[in-house]
Amino acid sequence: MSPRTRTLVTLGKLAVAVVVAIALFAVVLSAIKNPIDVETNTYTAEFTDASGLHENGDIRTKGVRIGKITSIELVRKLGRSVARVEFSLDRAYQLHDNTVLAVKYQNLTGVRYIDLTVPKQPGKPVHSLSADVTKPSFDITQLFNGLQPVLSTMSTDEINLFMDNALTLLQGDGTGLTPMLDQTQRLADLARDREQVIATLVANMSRIADSMGGRSPQVIEFLRSLSFPIAKAMTVLHEFPKTAAFGPEFLTPVHRLITQLGLTRDLDIEQLVQGAFASVADAADALRLLPPALAGLRLPQLSTPAAGALACSNGAAELPAEVEVLLNGSEVVLCAPH
């Protein structure tokens, strides 16, 4: 083969390689752009966070690609920065004021897409949605940082199950978030219940402190005085069964006696006193004579005279009339001096 022929063959092979490379590049470029082979309309949506989104990203509904992202720009609106995403959408679908647009994971590399949820009852057709009704990118790092205190209290099996659900979430299946959060919700509820109990105790203690208002020494003294009868009662606990056993035998006759005397619950003491005494002064005089009258009763079975009370070696002394009036019949004996 002549040198000229070899040169032509080499050039031919190079040309074929270039054509194949260009064709492969076109296929790869087309795969990257993922064009929509249908007529589309252009819409815009605002997100507070568009991390992971890029131009030519997908717009999907129930996993089916129905549109493409055409541009992403950062704008300032109402004092905050938002990401304005412009996208094309198959004309078979429309954007309504109650359409839900959410940024979701597409793969483990962090690429995300916009998921469009078609409402059951579409609202008013619109060409743009504000950031107040869209769902921004989900920051998985922020989630793990926030759950660090909770994860530290979980067992190994619970952590493994949690990571399986997290992987399901990262793979683009939003259903993995529900069981993952359900597991942490139980621990969060427990922590919240304990926090509520502690807050209630602190509030109660604060009210007690406000009520005491510097009177804690008196309160402590009161508690110390209260503990004394309680401590004494604890030493005679064994006597209480005896009271329960023999108390009715004693109280039943007493109750019967009181009833026979006419002392009942419906007895009007005030009317009884008014019928017995003409005035309050007469009632007071009668009550004043009651101790001498009781002392004058000679009931040896109820009272015993003190030893030597009526035996004086020099005899009893005679009292003046004024003293006798003052004693008013009281049983008092004065012995004569030596």
MOJO-V568983 format. One record per residue. RES is the residue in one letter. PHI is phi in whole degrees, -180 to 180 (* if undefined). Layout:
RES;PHI / RES;PHI
This chain:
M;* / S;-72 / P;-57 / R;-64 / T;-66 / R;-63 / T;-65 / L;-65 / V;-65 / T;-65 / L;-63 / G;-65 / K;-63 / L;-65 / A;-65 / V;-63 / A;-64 / V;-66 / V;-63 / V;-63 / A;-64 / I;-64 / A;-64 / L;-64 / F;-64 / A;-65 / V;-64 / V;-65 / L;-64 / S;-66 / A;-66 / I;-70 / K;-75 / N;48 / P;-65 / I;-99 / D;-88 / V;-138 / E;-73 / T;-128 / N;-118 / T;-104 / Y;-135 / T;-132 / A;-148 / E;-109 / F;-131 / T;-73 / D;-150 / A;-116 / S;-59 / G;91 / L;-83 / H;-152 / E;-61 / N;71 / G;-69 / D;-86 / I;-113 / R;-126 / T;-138 / K;55 / G;85 / V;-98 / R;-75 / I;-125 / G;-170 / K;-135 / I;-82 / T;-100 / S;-161 / I;-136 / E;-142 / L;-96 / V;-128 / R;-106 / K;-146 / L;54 / G;77 / R;-141 / S;-94 / V;-133 / A;-96 / R;-97 / V;-108 / E;-103 / F;-146 / S;-100 / L;-139 / D;-51 / R;-63 / A;-71 / Y;-120 / Q;-127 / L;-96 / H;-116 / D;-69 / N;-111 / T;-72 / V;-101 / L;-112 / A;-132 / V;-87 / K;-129 / Y;-73 / Q;-101 / N;-156 / L;-73 / T;-79 / G;98 / V;-70 / R;-128 / Y;-137 / I;-100 / D;-95 / L;-107 / T;-104 / V;-78 / P;-70 / K;-65 / Q;-121 / P;-59 / G;-92 / K;-78 / P;-64 / V;-136 / H;-112 / S;-155 / L;-122 / S;-83 / A;-70 / D;-73 / V;-114 / T;-100 / K;-109 / P;-75 / S;-62 / F;-94 / D;-86 / I;-66 / T;-66 / Q;-63 / L;-63 / F;-66 / N;-65 / G;-71 / L;-92 / Q;-57 / P;-63 / V;-73 / L;-64 / S;-68 / T;-99 / M;-89 / S;-80 / T;-63 / D;-63 / E;-66 / I;-66 / N;-62 / L;-65 / F;-63 / M;-69 / D;-61 / N;-67 / A;-66 / L;-64 / T;-61 / L;-66 / L;-66 / Q;-79 / G;104 / D;-93 / G;-66 / T;-69 / G;-71 / L;-73 / T;-63 / P;-65 / M;-65 / L;-75 / D;-62 / Q;-67 / T;-77 / Q;-65 / R;-63 / L;-69 / A;-65 / D;-63 / L;-62 / A;-65 / R;-68 / D;-62 / R;-65 / E;-63 / Q;-66 / V;-63 / I;-64 / A;-62 / T;-65 / L;-63 / V;-64 / A;-63 / N;-65 / M;-65 / S;-65 / R;-65 / I;-63 / A;-64 / D;-65 / S;-69 / M;-67 / G;51 / G;84 / R;-103 / S;-63 / P;-61 / Q;-66 / V;-66 / I;-63 / E;-65 / F;-64 / L;-65 / R;-66 / S;-66 / L;-69 / S;-70 / F;-64 / P;-65 / I;-65 / A;-63 / K;-67 / A;-66 / M;-67 / T;-78 / V;-121 / L;-61 / H;-69 / E;-81 / F;-63 / P;-60 / K;-66 / T;-62 / A;-66 / A;-82 / F;-101 / G;-59 / P;-60 / E;-65 / F;-87 / L;-74 / T;-63 / P;-63 / V;-63 / H;-64 / R;-66 / L;-65 / I;-64 / T;-66 / Q;-65 / L;-75 / G;93 / L;-86 / T;-114 / R;-67 / D;-89 / L;-72 / D;-92 / I;-63 / E;-63 / Q;-67 / L;-63 / V;-68 / Q;-64 / G;-75 / A;-87 / F;-126 / A;-76 / S;-151 / V;-66 / A;-63 / D;-64 / A;-65 / A;-67 / D;-64 / A;-66 / L;-68 / R;-69 / L;-85 / L;-65 / P;-61 / P;-64 / A;-66 / L;-67 / A;-68 / G;-79 / L;-71 / R;-98 / L;-119 / P;-62 / Q;-74 / L;-106 / S;-137 / T;-125 / P;-65 / A;-63 / A;-62 / G;80 / A;-67 / L;-106 / A;-113 / C;-114 / S;-65 / N;-106 / G;88 / A;-82 / A;-83 / E;-85 / L;-94 / P;-64 / A;-62 / E;-65 / V;-69 / E;-63 / V;-65 / L;-65 / L;-71 / N;57 / G;85 / S;-65 / E;-82 / V;-126 / V;-120 / L;-111 / C;-83 / A;-74 / P;-70 / H;-67
